[in-house]
Amino acid sequence: MTDARSDIRSDGAARARLDQLWARGRDFLGTRTAIMGGAMSWVSERHLVSAISNAGGFGVVACGSMPPELLANEIAGTKALTAKPFGVNLINMHPQLDQLIDVCREQGVSHVVIAGGFPSGATIKRIKDGGAKVMAFAPTLVSGRRMVKLGADALVIEGTEAGGHIGPVSTTVLAQEILPDLRDVPVFVAGGIGRGEAIVAYLELGAAGVQIGTRFVCATESIAHPRFKQVFIKASARDAQASVQIDPRFPVIPVRALANAGSKRFMELQREVIARVDRGEMSRDEGLLEIEHFWAGALRRAVIDGDIETGSLMAGQSVGLVTREQPVAEIIDDLVAQAESSLARRIGGLAAVGQPVEPGPVEPGPVELGPAVLGAA
């Protein structure tokens, strides 16, 4: 493997530029880098989350469908493995959302990421009243502004290249739509990011940092089953496919995953259910419920039990950049080195033609360069 660090200028200009670009994100997260770990159910648990935070990133616990007592145990377990900042991802549709928020308050969680729909103003207030910062997802500029108005402290914009439940718009288009016009709060970009050069591109467009999920699935510290990891390592970008909705009467939220026998069977099930409804053998609501229940437990079967045939292999298109199992610290070091190398080449090119190296645009608003930004984290 080529070590990107060999290209970095010894005078540290590239690193200084990178630190300038993501200073706002680092300050917000309280970390050495502005790299968030994507919250992946069954994967983003205490071991991977603490490893990301210990390596200078920002780990995020995936609550998923956990009940409050299980989340409390997971947060406590993560705290036992790291003294660095980390966050918790909560699903807005969870029936015990208020209790989960209370758990985060009791455990002193610093950042709560809300996914699975738009949180209400009351939900955001409950989180902030507990002392945590709120991060929300924004699929459009309008929704992003709405979340900021309701009190969100930061946003995540995630493109269709991501794994799991996805929207229809690519990361690059979302970034161009949202980043230049939404500067009130830090915005983190997600979806299809697997190299440091891409991180730099989004930072220069105005992002405060990035969120990366798929790249960490095959980390040494990840508890994902060896068979699950091997499928990721062997997969190409085109293998991560979005599920297809056959009939608009039966809406299916698209999920990006590696194609396998389970995803083929899901297509067959949709056809069978639709035919039964059309024949009057079941109601539309019963049909929708059967379709929704198809994947129940499928992700756990794949991640924990290693069922790579019928389980759900949720993966982003950046899976093609996952080539081996490696420690989290090495993954983050590689991403940072690639980012610095990209900046070093640009700085070197400008110097070669006698161009001054101008500092880039600084995010509006005060950015306090506290201990986290200065490298204490």
Protein Blocks (a to p, Z undefined) as FASTA:
>chain_A
ZZfklmpcfklmmmmmmmmmmmmmmmmnopabfcdcdddehklgmklmmmmmmnopacdd
dfklacfklmmmmmmmmmmmocbdcdddddfklmklmmmmmmmmmnopabdcdehiaadf
klmmmmmmnopacddddfbfklmmmmmmnopabdcdddfkbgcjddfbdfklmmmmmmmm
mmkbccddeehiabfklmmmmmmnopabdcdfklmmmgmklcbdfklmmmmmmpcfklmc
cdddfblklccddddddddfklmmmmmmmmmmmmmmmnopacfklmmmmmmmmmgoklmm
mmmnopaklmccdddfklmmpgbdcdfklmmmmmmmmmmmmmmmmmmmmmmnopacdddd
ddehjddddfklnopZZ
